Amino acid sequence: MRATRKPDPVESRIVAGGVSHLRRWYARHARDLPWRRTRDPYAIWVSEIMLQQTRVATVIPYWERWMKTWPTVRRLAEASLDDVLKLWEGLGYYRRARRLHQAARIIADQYGGHCPRQHADWLALPGIGPYIAGAIASIAFNLPAPVLDGNVARVLCRWFDIGQNPMRGPARKRLWSLASLLVQEAASQGRRHRRSCGDFNQALMELGAVICTPKNPQCARCPIDRACRAHERGRGHLLPRMPARQRLQTRRIACFILQYRGRFLVERAPARSWNAGLWGFPQIDIPGQTASPAALARRALGFHPGCGFELSRTIRHSITRFDLRLAVYAGRSTRRPPPPRPNQRWATRAQIDRLALSAAHRKIARAL
């Protein structure tokens, strides 16, 4: 866990008063979320992974299905990656699911299927950084481990009037120091309360999610408005100072739906691609120079399809840093194709429904 610097006297008063007000507010106003009804570290871990860059309302049904399907780490470790990706389908950022599955297998092998208790042990697992390790350690085991996600960073930037970019350099270091100082104060105030650290960290997250929002913060309803330095100085709505978002890069892709005797050619994305492990229809980036659909099809499929392709539809889809523009071509072959490559297979419509597809290719599959 991160070390804290020694606070100045004014900061100490702000911390002590703010922690007590925030804990009381959370006790009265916390949302009833399913993962808050348990102290099972596995259930908390799954929820935190799913909640990364995903809205709570979207996560709830996924979390409930996941916990019903794989209620323990050992059950998840025994599952196939295909099944894991299929249940994750629609949540996006599939690397989260792959690393969750990988970490579950490590816990099954090295910890006998029991989640570790120590903050450092969680940090050593794939897909788990300081924030998630702190969330699990504090919520499941009541350890004074700090958390710092986007919501918490926004709250702290306003609370302590930090005007620098919270994602980098000295400001980031100071935010972690403050987060650690606050959760240690919560532990000190709630020595007899078994959930003091976890409840306080969740209170910080909750405040950022429902009150101290990015736009139009509801300062009149804030439990720490009197301690908030930015609010006192009338500049809470200006913080945090985030860097400008990068414009999405456009990627033009040709996608080919090849049908032969009622089956469609599908392929699994390679391990190092952005949609690794997911299935979809053969596709290829459209080069800057002019290329015919026939030439692109041969390169995407790996063989001459023995038929022409017609433009069926165009699909636009955004992921992470890319604005994807897919030109979807369809063709029906009457000539027996060569055996598929190791990452390809022929599948019926019903079989495609059971595969884990990327969101863009699920849109294509629905239109078949």
Secondary structure, DSSP 8 states (H G I E B T S, - for coil): --------HHHHHHHHHHHHHHHHHHHHH----GGGG---HHHHHHHHHHHTTS-HHHHHHHHHHHHHH--SHHHHHHS-HHHHHHHHTTS--THHHHHHHHHHHHHHHHSTT----SHHHHHTSTT--HHHHHHHHHHHH--------HHHHHHHHHHTT--S-TTSHHHHHHHHHHHHHHHHHHHHHTTT-TTHHHHHHHHHHHHHHHTS-SSS--GGG-TTTTT-HHHHTT-GGG-S--------EEEEEEEEEEEETTEEEEEE--TTSTTTT-EE--EEE--SS---HHHHHHHHHSS--SS--EEEEEEEEEETTEEEEEEEEEEE--S------TTEEEE-HHHHHTS-B-HHHHHHHHT-
